[in-house]
Amino acid sequence: MTEQMILETTPLNAVDRCDRCGAQAYVRATLLSGGELLFCAHHAKEYSEGLKKVAQDIYDESQKLVESESH
């Protein structure tokens, strides 16, 4: 398994922080250029249109926010 595949399948956790504001990351965008960006749900939504143009894959765990509110 390549390092890229491992990153794409590894769940995000509390250590992963938004590259924009430092909040907990819930979205990982793997870029076509080979890098990756992490975003909180707020910034992922704000930048979603631009990300779609440059991302190879977008791994979104923001549903965890809704799940945690219902408990």
PyMOL commands that place a pseudoatom at each C-alpha (Angstrom):
pseudoatom trace, name=CA, resn=MET, resi=1, chain=A, elem=C, hetatm=0, pos=[0.000, 0.000, 0.000]
pseudoatom trace, name=CA, resn=THR, resi=2, chain=A, elem=C, hetatm=0, pos=[1.411, 3.399, -0.919]
pseudoatom trace, name=CA, resn=GLU, resi=3, chain=A, elem=C, hetatm=0, pos=[1.779, 6.266, 1.538]
pseudoatom trace, name=CA, resn=GLN, resi=4, chain=A, elem=C, hetatm=0, pos=[-0.885, 8.209, -0.391]
pseudoatom trace, name=CA, resn=MET, resi=5, chain=A, elem=C, hetatm=0, pos=[-3.415, 5.387, -0.034]
pseudoatom trace, name=CA, resn=ILE, resi=6, chain=A, elem=C, hetatm=0, pos=[-2.718, 5.136, 3.693]
pseudoatom trace, name=CA, resn=LEU, resi=7, chain=A, elem=C, hetatm=0, pos=[-3.305, 8.871, 4.173]
pseudoatom trace, name=CA, resn=GLU, resi=8, chain=A, elem=C, hetatm=0, pos=[-6.559, 8.756, 2.226]
pseudoatom trace, name=CA, resn=THR, resi=9, chain=A, elem=C, hetatm=0, pos=[-7.943, 5.908, 4.323]
pseudoatom trace, name=CA, resn=THR, resi=10, chain=A, elem=C, hetatm=0, pos=[-6.681, 6.998, 7.741]
pseudoatom trace, name=CA, resn=PRO, resi=11, chain=A, elem=C, hetatm=0, pos=[-9.520, 8.581, 9.754]
pseudoatom trace, name=CA, resn=LEU, resi=12, chain=A, elem=C, hetatm=0, pos=[-8.989, 12.124, 10.918]
pseudoatom trace, name=CA, resn=ASN, resi=13, chain=A, elem=C, hetatm=0, pos=[-8.645, 12.664, 14.670]
pseudoatom trace, name=CA, resn=ALA, resi=14, chain=A, elem=C, hetatm=0, pos=[-8.277, 15.465, 17.219]
pseudoatom trace, name=CA, resn=VAL, resi=15, chain=A, elem=C, hetatm=0, pos=[-4.584, 15.902, 16.360]
pseudoatom trace, name=CA, resn=ASP, resi=16, chain=A, elem=C, hetatm=0, pos=[-5.443, 16.841, 12.751]
pseudoatom trace, name=CA, resn=ARG, resi=17, chain=A, elem=C, hetatm=0, pos=[-5.919, 20.616, 12.542]
pseudoatom trace, name=CA, resn=CYS, resi=18, chain=A, elem=C, hetatm=0, pos=[-7.415, 22.939, 9.938]
pseudoatom trace, name=CA, resn=ASP, resi=19, chain=A, elem=C, hetatm=0, pos=[-4.701, 24.529, 7.799]
pseudoatom trace, name=CA, resn=ARG, resi=20, chain=A, elem=C, hetatm=0, pos=[-6.684, 27.780, 7.753]
pseudoatom trace, name=CA, resn=CYS, resi=21, chain=A, elem=C, hetatm=0, pos=[-7.640, 28.360, 11.409]
pseudoatom trace, name=CA, resn=GLY, resi=22, chain=A, elem=C, hetatm=0, pos=[-6.231, 25.540, 13.547]
pseudoatom trace, name=CA, resn=ALA, resi=23, chain=A, elem=C, hetatm=0, pos=[-9.603, 24.061, 14.592]
pseudoatom trace, name=CA, resn=GLN, resi=24, chain=A, elem=C, hetatm=0, pos=[-10.104, 20.291, 14.464]
pseudoatom trace, name=CA, resn=ALA, resi=25, chain=A, elem=C, hetatm=0, pos=[-10.022, 19.075, 10.862]
pseudoatom trace, name=CA, resn=TYR, resi=26, chain=A, elem=C, hetatm=0, pos=[-12.929, 17.094, 9.480]
pseudoatom trace, name=CA, resn=VAL, resi=27, chain=A, elem=C, hetatm=0, pos=[-12.009, 17.264, 5.779]
pseudoatom trace, name=CA, resn=ARG, resi=28, chain=A, elem=C, hetatm=0, pos=[-8.838, 16.127, 3.989]
pseudoatom trace, name=CA, resn=ALA, resi=29, chain=A, elem=C, hetatm=0, pos=[-8.300, 17.251, 0.405]
pseudoatom trace, name=CA, resn=THR, resi=30, chain=A, elem=C, hetatm=0, pos=[-5.673, 15.305, -1.518]
pseudoatom trace, name=CA, resn=LEU, resi=31, chain=A, elem=C, hetatm=0, pos=[-4.439, 17.607, -4.246]
pseudoatom trace, name=CA, resn=LEU, resi=32, chain=A, elem=C, hetatm=0, pos=[-3.712, 16.710, -7.857]
pseudoatom trace, name=CA, resn=SER, resi=33, chain=A, elem=C, hetatm=0, pos=[-0.246, 18.181, -7.283]
pseudoatom trace, name=CA, resn=GLY, resi=34, chain=A, elem=C, hetatm=0, pos=[0.406, 15.551, -4.623]
pseudoatom trace, name=CA, resn=GLY, resi=35, chain=A, elem=C, hetatm=0, pos=[-0.016, 17.517, -1.392]
pseudoatom trace, name=CA, resn=GLU, resi=36, chain=A, elem=C, hetatm=0, pos=[-2.894, 17.589, 1.013]
pseudoatom trace, name=CA, resn=LEU, resi=37, chain=A, elem=C, hetatm=0, pos=[-4.890, 20.193, 2.892]
pseudoatom trace, name=CA, resn=LEU, resi=38, chain=A, elem=C, hetatm=0, pos=[-6.888, 19.760, 6.085]
pseudoatom trace, name=CA, resn=PHE, resi=39, chain=A, elem=C, hetatm=0, pos=[-9.937, 21.883, 6.877]
pseudoatom trace, name=CA, resn=CYS, resi=40, chain=A, elem=C, hetatm=0, pos=[-12.497, 22.291, 9.623]
pseudoatom trace, name=CA, resn=ALA, resi=41, chain=A, elem=C, hetatm=0, pos=[-16.074, 21.876, 8.401]
pseudoatom trace, name=CA, resn=HIS, resi=42, chain=A, elem=C, hetatm=0, pos=[-16.540, 25.663, 8.155]
pseudoatom trace, name=CA, resn=HIS, resi=43, chain=A, elem=C, hetatm=0, pos=[-13.529, 26.285, 5.925]
pseudoatom trace, name=CA, resn=ALA, resi=44, chain=A, elem=C, hetatm=0, pos=[-14.117, 23.139, 3.854]
pseudoatom trace, name=CA, resn=LYS, resi=45, chain=A, elem=C, hetatm=0, pos=[-17.555, 24.494, 3.016]
pseudoatom trace, name=CA, resn=GLU, resi=46, chain=A, elem=C, hetatm=0, pos=[-16.159, 27.978, 2.307]
pseudoatom trace, name=CA, resn=TYR, resi=47, chain=A, elem=C, hetatm=0, pos=[-13.504, 26.643, -0.097]
pseudoatom trace, name=CA, resn=SER, resi=48, chain=A, elem=C, hetatm=0, pos=[-15.440, 23.673, -1.528]
pseudoatom trace, name=CA, resn=GLU, resi=49, chain=A, elem=C, hetatm=0, pos=[-15.827, 25.041, -5.064]
pseudoatom trace, name=CA, resn=GLY, resi=50, chain=A, elem=C, hetatm=0, pos=[-12.125, 25.836, -5.387]
pseudoatom trace, name=CA, resn=LEU, resi=51, chain=A, elem=C, hetatm=0, pos=[-11.108, 22.528, -3.841]
pseudoatom trace, name=CA, resn=LYS, resi=52, chain=A, elem=C, hetatm=0, pos=[-13.160, 20.572, -6.356]
pseudoatom trace, name=CA, resn=LYS, resi=53, chain=A, elem=C, hetatm=0, pos=[-11.002, 22.073, -9.128]
pseudoatom trace, name=CA, resn=VAL, resi=54, chain=A, elem=C, hetatm=0, pos=[-7.634, 21.108, -7.606]
pseudoatom trace, name=CA, resn=ALA, resi=55, chain=A, elem=C, hetatm=0, pos=[-8.367, 18.018, -5.506]
pseudoatom trace, name=CA, resn=GLN, resi=56, chain=A, elem=C, hetatm=0, pos=[-7.896, 14.437, -6.565]
pseudoatom trace, name=CA, resn=ASP, resi=57, chain=A, elem=C, hetatm=0, pos=[-9.952, 13.278, -3.583]
pseudoatom trace, name=CA, resn=ILE, resi=58, chain=A, elem=C, hetatm=0, pos=[-11.906, 14.926, -0.758]
pseudoatom trace, name=CA, resn=TYR, resi=59, chain=A, elem=C, hetatm=0, pos=[-12.330, 12.838, 2.397]
pseudoatom trace, name=CA, resn=ASP, resi=60, chain=A, elem=C, hetatm=0, pos=[-15.144, 14.372, 4.459]
pseudoatom trace, name=CA, resn=GLU, resi=61, chain=A, elem=C, hetatm=0, pos=[-15.894, 13.340, 8.048]
pseudoatom trace, name=CA, resn=SER, resi=62, chain=A, elem=C, hetatm=0, pos=[-18.000, 16.393, 8.912]
pseudoatom trace, name=CA, resn=GLN, resi=63, chain=A, elem=C, hetatm=0, pos=[-20.993, 14.109, 9.589]
pseudoatom trace, name=CA, resn=LYS, resi=64, chain=A, elem=C, hetatm=0, pos=[-19.264, 13.368, 12.912]
pseudoatom trace, name=CA, resn=LEU, resi=65, chain=A, elem=C, hetatm=0, pos=[-20.320, 16.843, 14.049]
pseudoatom trace, name=CA, resn=VAL, resi=66, chain=A, elem=C, hetatm=0, pos=[-23.991, 15.997, 13.533]
pseudoatom trace, name=CA, resn=GLU, resi=67, chain=A, elem=C, hetatm=0, pos=[-23.590, 12.576, 15.164]
pseudoatom trace, name=CA, resn=SER, resi=68, chain=A, elem=C, hetatm=0, pos=[-21.976, 14.074, 18.273]
pseudoatom trace, name=CA, resn=GLU, resi=69, chain=A, elem=C, hetatm=0, pos=[-24.757, 16.660, 18.646]
pseudoatom trace, name=CA, resn=SER, resi=70, chain=A, elem=C, hetatm=0, pos=[-27.435, 13.956, 18.680]
pseudoatom trace, name=CA, resn=HIS, resi=71, chain=A, elem=C, hetatm=0, pos=[-25.919, 12.141, 21.706]
for i in range(1, 71): cmd.bond("trace and resi %d" % i, "trace and resi %d" % (i + 1))
show_as sticks, trace
zoom trace
